């Protein structure tokens, strides 16, 4: 599980609060996907794709519960999408993922 650095946390907060872009790398373990999903993504897995979280994150009580249990990068998409941003993932040659966070 990707442990966020203080620099990542600060940069992500800045994107959420002020807009902009932050690019970071997360481990392949943080992007567990079934073979069906990998197949459906096709070439976009290497060029960039978006995996929007479930709409339940927009319910305040549910989001609070999710964030209370989230570790590492898991909370980032919830916070970013609730703020109107998005996260684009692109698999790198070593299997990790370049993650572009924007708002």
N, C-alpha and C positions, 0 to 999 in steps of 0.2 A: 504494500500500500504506500503510495506516494505521500511522504510527509512534506508539507509545504514549508518552505523557508520563510523567514520573516520578510525577506524581500518580495517573495511571491505573494504573501498575504497582503502586504502594503500595496503592491501593484494591482492586485485584484480589487481591493477596496477602492483604490483610486479610479479604476475603470467603472466600477459600479456607481460610485458617487459622482464622477465627473465626465464619464464617457472616455472613449479611447480604446486602445488595444494592448493586450499583454499576451506574449507568446511564451509558453513553457513546455517542458517535456514530462510526460507521465509514463510510468511503467506499463508494460503490456498487461500485468496482473490487474491494473485498475480499469482495464477495458475488456473484461471477460465477455465474449460474445459466442453464441452458438454457431455451429458450422452453417446453419441456415442463414443467419444474419450476415456472416462473412460472405457467403455466396451471393446473397441479395445485394450487398454493397458493391460487389464486382470491383471494377477499377477505381471507383470512388474511394475505396479504402486507402489508396495511395495518393489520391489527388485532393481529397478533403470531403468530409461528410458531417452532417449535423445529426445528433441523436437527442431530440428534445425529450425532456423528462415528462412524466405523466402529468396530466392537468391537476392532479390532486395537490401538487406543490403550491397551487394558488389559493388553497384553503388554509387560512392562518393556523388553525389548530393542527392540521396535518403537517404543515411545513415546520411548525415548532417541534413536533414529535420527530420528524425526519432529521432535523438539524441537531436535536439533542442526542441522537444515536449515531450521527454521521462521523466518520473518521477520515482524516487526510483530505484528499481531493473530492471525496464523495459529496461534501456540502457545497462545493463550488458551483456546479450547474444549478442547484436549487436557488442559491443566492443570485446568481447571474440572471437566470430566466425570470425570477420574480421581479427583478429590477428592469426588465425589458431588454436584456442583452441576449447574446447567444454564444455558443461554444462550438467551434469547428475542430474536428479531429482529423489527423492525417498520419497514417502508419509509416514509420521510418524503416529503413532497411534492417535495423537491429531488432525490430518488433515493437519498440516503444512508440509512443504517439506524440507528435507535435500537437499542442493544444493552443488554439487561438481564441482568446476570450475578448469579446467586443461588446460595447454598448454605446 
